[in-house]
């Protein structure tokens, strides 16, 4: 189980994280980080099948982000263990 690629969409000012799963998972966790790698927001998707998926950001997520570069970390979980994750850069412009 792994995420082999993902995208912050649209970028700048993303409203969702799109990802491609290799294998079924119990959960996909999305964490947003500042450019200093401080986690400021988290969401969980619940069970997902292999293939493309999406986690939407709510309005609070980008409101908490400062202007500039940030990062999305997408981590799959299955059978009590974490799989290979991806780190996606994103940009916030106001």
C-alpha positions as CSV (number, residue, x, y, z in Angstrom):
1,X,0.0,0.0,0.0
2,X,1.4,3.3,-1.1
3,X,0.6,6.7,-2.6
4,X,2.7,6.9,-5.8
5,X,1.7,10.5,-6.8
6,X,-0.4,13.4,-5.8
7,X,-1.3,17.0,-6.6
8,X,-2.5,20.1,-4.7
9,X,-5.3,21.4,-6.8
10,X,-5.6,24.2,-7.8
11,X,-2.1,25.6,-7.0
12,X,-1.9,28.3,-5.8
13,X,-4.6,28.3,-3.1
14,X,-5.5,24.6,-3.2
15,X,-8.9,23.4,-2.3
16,X,-8.1,19.7,-2.5
17,X,-5.4,17.1,-2.5
18,X,-5.6,14.4,-5.2
19,X,-3.7,11.2,-4.9
20,X,-3.2,7.8,-6.5
21,X,-3.3,4.8,-4.2
22,X,-1.5,1.5,-4.9
23,X,-3.7,-1.0,-3.0
24,X,-6.7,-0.6,-0.8
25,X,-6.3,1.2,2.5
26,X,-8.1,1.7,5.8
27,X,-7.4,5.5,5.9
28,X,-5.5,8.3,4.1
29,X,-4.3,11.1,6.4
30,X,-3.7,14.6,5.1
31,X,-1.5,17.0,7.1
32,X,-0.8,20.5,6.1
33,X,2.6,22.0,7.2
34,X,4.1,25.5,7.1
35,X,7.4,26.1,5.3
36,X,9.0,25.5,8.7
37,X,7.3,22.0,8.8
38,X,4.9,22.9,11.6
39,X,1.7,20.9,11.2
40,X,-1.3,23.2,11.4
41,X,-4.2,21.1,10.0
42,X,-5.2,17.4,9.6
43,X,-7.9,15.4,7.9
44,X,-8.6,11.7,7.5
45,X,-10.4,10.2,4.5
46,X,-11.5,6.8,5.9
47,X,-11.3,3.6,3.8
48,X,-10.3,3.9,0.2
49,X,-10.0,1.6,-2.8
50,X,-6.9,1.5,-5.0
51,X,-6.9,4.3,-7.7
52,X,-7.4,8.0,-7.6
53,X,-8.9,9.7,-4.6
54,X,-9.4,13.2,-3.2
55,X,-9.5,14.9,0.2
56,X,-11.1,18.4,0.2
57,X,-9.8,21.2,2.3
58,X,-12.3,23.1,4.3
59,X,-12.2,26.9,4.4
60,X,-10.3,26.9,7.7
61,X,-7.3,25.1,6.3
62,X,-6.0,27.8,4.1
63,X,-7.1,30.5,6.5
64,X,-4.6,29.0,9.0
65,X,-1.8,28.9,6.4
66,X,0.5,31.9,6.1
67,X,1.2,33.4,2.7
68,X,3.8,31.5,0.7
69,X,4.9,27.9,0.4
70,X,3.5,25.1,2.5
71,X,3.4,21.3,2.2
72,X,0.8,18.6,2.2
73,X,1.8,15.2,3.5
74,X,-0.5,12.3,2.4
75,X,0.0,9.1,4.3
76,X,-1.9,5.8,3.7
77,X,-2.7,3.5,6.6
78,X,-3.6,-0.2,6.4
79,X,-3.5,-3.2,8.8
80,X,-2.2,-0.9,11.6
81,X,0.8,0.4,9.7
82,X,1.7,3.4,7.6
83,X,2.5,3.0,3.9
84,X,4.7,5.2,1.6
85,X,3.6,8.8,1.7
86,X,4.1,11.8,-0.6
87,X,5.0,15.3,0.3
88,X,3.4,18.0,-2.0
89,X,4.3,21.6,-2.1
90,X,1.6,24.2,-2.4
91,X,1.4,28.0,-2.6
92,X,-0.9,30.4,-0.8
93,X,-1.4,33.9,-2.3
94,X,-3.6,36.5,-0.9
